[in-house]
Amino acid sequence: MPESSAPVKEQVKEQRVTKQRLAVSAALDDLNDFVSTQELHRILHERGVSVSLATSYRILQSLAEDGAVDVLRNPDGEAVYRRCAAVEHHHHLLCRNCGKAVEIEAPAVESWAAKIAAEHGYTEPSHTVEIIGLCPECTASAAAEKPKSN
């Protein structure tokens, strides 16, 4: 059979630009911390945007797949999303109390992950590291609430 000389088209997933997608994107631009789908849905409704929870979820998933937002799991295991300033690979410090997030670079983690992968014959390693604790404000607030012992 003769080979076809027709060019092969790459399948590129194009996203329809809908008013719901634009509203989700705008809301994420206004937020500094990670937000769950339900929290974002509530924010959208407070702004008068009519979008279902399922549509909000699909849009967030699509944005995450496209690399437009970061997604991680909060201490309860729920997916939370945020538009991050860092374009390159990075990690987060996440407050388990208020949800505040700080983007961090961790060259030692990158080196360690590459070394471990190579030691086991793995190539093209990727990883996710999130550090969860209490931010300085929540730590101070918790300390102020503790009763003083005599």
Secondary structure, 3 states (H helix, E strand, C coil): CCCCCCCCCCCCCCCCCCHHHHHHHHHHHHCCCCEEHHHHHHHHHHCCCCCCHHHHHHHHHHHHHCCCCEEEECCCCCEEEECCCCCCCCEEEEECCCCCEEEECCHHHHHHHHHHHHHCCCCCCCCCCEEEECCHHHHHHHHHHCCCCC
